[in-house]
Amino acid sequence: MAKICLCLTEKTLSQDVALLEQYRKYVDLVELRVDCLEADERLLIRRFPEMVDLPVILTIRRERDGGQFTAGEGSRITLLSKALAFANADRRHNFAYVDMEAYLNVPSLEEVARTFGTRIIRSYHNIQGVDDNLVDLMRSLRRVGDELVKVAVMPHSLKEVVRVVKAARETMDMDKILLCMGNFGTPTRILAEHLGSHLSYTTVKGMHTAGPGQFDPQELAELYRFRDITAKTRILGITGFPLTVTFSPAFFNTVFTLEHTDAVYVPFPTDAIQSFIALAEELGIAGASVTVPHKEEILPYLTEVSEGVQSIGACNTIVSSPRGWIGSNTDAPGFSDVLLDFIGKRTFRSKRITIIGAGGAARAVAAEVHRLHGKALILNRNALRARDLAAPYRFAWGPLDNQGIVRMDKYGDIIIQTTSAGMEGHAPVDPLELYTFSGKEVVMDLIYKPERTTCLQRAEAAGCRVLNGYPMLIRQAQLQYGHFMGLDFPQHLMARMHL
C-alpha cells in the first residue's frame, strides 16, 4: 500500500520534529532534507531517526537536482557517510532509506547503508521535462535487487503524464517511486497506488516546498483518503485548465467519506481534452466534471449526449459506459433551479435579462432562459460569438462596449455574468465597469471565488440583490452525483458538510 511521506525542510532538527508532531497522524514516514538545514545542524543528523521514531529517508539534494546543497560533492558524500556509518544496533533508530542519485557512484557508502539495514533509493530527477524511454530508464537504474527506484519528472502537458502512467503500468513488477512534478502531475500524487508507486511526498501547506506540486499531508490523508485508495477504488474527477480554483474535489470527496463510498475525486489539469480522454482510458476513470475551457471541446469524444447537451452545445459531465463516453449538462438546471428560487419565480416569463459572455456557461444560461420563457440580450467582447449564441433563441446581442451597454437599459431585470473575469487568481476586473447599476437589478455572477467579485460588490453597493455562483455550484454538483453514481444525491448529507 502506498505511503504518505512528509518532506521536512526546516532549518533546524528541532523545528523539523515540531512540524512532524503536528502532522504525525497523517504520515507514515518522513524525508529529512539535510540540504535545507543550517550548516551546524547538518552535523547532528545522525540523531534524527531516534528523535522522530518513524522511518526516515536521508536526502541531501544538490541545486542541480532542485535542492539547496551548494558545497562540493566531497562534502555531501562525507555527510552521508557520517549519517550512515555510526549506525545504531537497533535498526529502528537508523535511517530507513537513503536517497542516492543515479549518477552517485560510491560503493563503500552503499555497502555501509546495506550493512546497517538502510535501503537505497536510486533516484533520477528531470526538472526540465519527461524522458522518452521511461521504462528502460527505470529498469536501468536499479543496480542491486533490493534498491527502490525513484523517477521524478516535470511534464509540460497532460500528454506527457499519459506517457508516465503507461510506463507505470509496464513496470508494475518493480518496487518504485514514480511521480510527476508540477500542476500537470497532480493526479500522480493522489493515485500513487494505481501507479504502483511506493509513496507520495507531501509538504505542509505554506512551508518551503521540497518538490513542486506536493500536497499537504492532511489534505492528502483526509480529503483524498489516500491510505484507503486501492486498485478497486473508483476514480472520478474534474478536468479543465488551469484548475487553480475548483471546489469539486472538496464536495465529492466529502460526500464519499460521509457515505463510506470507495471512490476518489481527483483534479486533472488538462491543456488538451484528447489527452485527458487518453489518460481516463488508461486509468479507467468512471466519470468526470468538465470545466473551462473544455465544455465544447469535449463534444467530439462523446458517443451519446443528453438532450440538454444537444440544445446547449456544451457538456460539463461525462460518464464512461461500454458504449463510450456519455455527456450531460448540469450547469443549465443548476443555474435555473438556484436563480428561480432566489427570485421566487417558477419561470423567467416577463423577465428581460442580460447575459454577459458567450462561452460554455453562457450557453447553458441562454438555453435555460429560453426554455423558461425569458427574453435576453447577450453581450460579449467578441460580438460574433454573442450573435451565434443568440441566433437560435432570437435573443438580442451586441459587443461588450458602450454600444452594448446602452442596450442593457431594456434588459435590466436580471443580469447574469458568466465569464471568468474577476475570478480568484485573475486580475480583479469588472466586465460591467461601463454599466451603472440602478439598484433595481438582480445580479448573478457565476464565479464563487472570491465570494464577491468586483462586479457584485459594485452592484450590491448600488442596492441590487446579488447572488454568486456558489449555490449553483452546489446544485449542479448534486446533479452530477446522480450521473456518476446512478442515484439521487443524499440531501441529508448537506447538514454534515462543512465546505
Order of alpha helices (4+ residues) and beta strands (2+ residues): beta-alpha-beta-alpha-beta-alpha-beta-alpha-beta-alpha-beta-alpha-beta-alpha-beta-beta-alpha-beta-alpha-beta-beta-alpha-beta-beta-alpha-beta-alpha-beta-alpha-beta-alpha-beta-beta-alpha-beta-alpha
